[in-house]
Amino acid sequence: MKLSTGTPFAKLRGALPVLLDRKPSHFECDHWDVKDFVRTYPDVQSGHRSKYALAIRWGADADTASSAYSAAAGYARATGGFIFDCQEGAVISLERAIEIADELKHSGPAIEAAVRTVMQRFRRGK
């Protein structure tokens, strides 16, 4: 994955364009106040005392989700931080984030094919 370099990191907000295997993708990001994160998720035990929090979000698209997990892993590795997966309600390892990104990247075509099949059947009324 290759991140866009057109905007300074501290100013990143909203949709962030990336290249995933030379294919355009994106995810949404925003800087969070660490104190707000701690108040919102008081039971999260990361073992880190972070100064910064970067919220990364995505929709139902497998490429977007893969990009988001890859970016989260890269950000955590570069900053010595951690990854809190809101869906899981837990801190996940860098390795797990990379595994999830790879799973999503490889399952994306099968998911898209299944959705196309359902949509075709729906259009035909079957």
Backbone hydrogen bonds, N-H to C=O, Kabsch-Sander energy under -0.5 kcal/mol:
donor,donor_aa,acceptor,acceptor_aa,energy
2,K,19,L,-2.6
4,S,17,P,-1.2
11,K,8,P,-1.9
12,L,9,F,-1.8
14,G,29,C,-1.9
16,L,27,F,-3.4
18,V,25,S,-2.1
19,L,2,K,-2.4
20,L,18,V,-0.5
20,L,23,K,-3.0
21,D,19,L,-0.6
23,K,20,L,-1.3
25,S,18,V,-2.7
27,F,16,L,-1.0
28,E,57,R,-2.7
29,C,14,G,-2.0
30,D,55,A,-1.9
32,W,53,A,-3.1
37,F,33,D,-2.0
38,V,34,V,-2.6
39,R,35,K,-2.2
40,T,36,D,-2.5
41,Y,37,F,-2.8
44,V,41,Y,-1.5
46,S,44,V,-0.7
50,S,48,H,-0.7
53,A,32,W,-0.8
55,A,30,D,-3.3
55,A,53,A,-0.6
57,R,28,E,-3.1
65,A,61,D,-2.4
66,S,62,A,-2.6
67,S,63,D,-2.6
68,A,64,T,-2.3
69,Y,65,A,-2.5
70,S,66,S,-2.4
71,A,67,S,-2.6
72,A,68,A,-2.5
73,A,69,Y,-2.3
74,G,70,S,-2.4
75,Y,71,A,-2.9
76,A,72,A,-2.6
77,R,73,A,-2.5
78,A,74,G,-2.6
79,T,75,Y,-2.0
80,G,76,A,-1.2
81,G,76,A,-1.6
83,I,92,I,-0.8
84,F,82,F,-0.5
85,D,83,I,-0.6
85,D,90,A,-2.7
86,C,84,F,-0.8
89,G,85,D,-2.3
90,A,85,D,-1.4
92,I,83,I,-2.7
97,A,93,S,-2.2
98,I,94,L,-2.2
99,E,95,E,-2.3
100,I,96,R,-2.7
101,A,97,A,-2.3
102,D,98,I,-2.4
103,E,99,E,-2.8
104,L,100,I,-2.7
105,K,101,A,-2.4
106,H,102,D,-2.3
107,S,103,E,-2.0
108,G,104,L,-1.5
111,I,107,S,-2.4
112,E,108,G,-2.8
113,A,109,P,-2.3
114,A,110,A,-2.1
115,V,111,I,-2.3
116,R,112,E,-2.3
117,T,113,A,-2.3
118,V,114,A,-2.3
119,M,115,V,-2.6
120,Q,116,R,-2.5
121,R,117,T,-2.3
122,F,118,V,-2.4
123,R,119,M,-2.4
124,R,120,Q,-1.8
125,G,121,R,-0.7
125,G,122,F,-0.7
126,K,121,R,-2.8
